[in-house]
Amino acid sequence: MMQNINGQEMDYDLFKVKFDSDPSLKKLVDRFDGQGVVIKTKEKQQPTELGTKPKVNNTAAVRAANNVLQQPG
């Protein structure tokens, strides 16, 4: 995502320098680390626990996911 901004590729260190020096960037970014950048939104991400299935209300999506999970492979 951060490629080709101002014609340069950014790594963590370069992004951190820009983040620390640009207050407008701090308004847009929720957090960042070596894995990527999380942009601030109004939606809150729900915490998940390892090994639990997410709740889905769409029965077709649940059926399709179960079919994929049950296939050998």
Buried (B, 14 or more C-beta within 10 A) or exposed (E): EBEEEEEEEBEBEEBEEBBEEEEEBEEEBEEBEEEEBEEEEEEEEEEEEEEEEEEEEEEEEEEEBEEEEEEEE
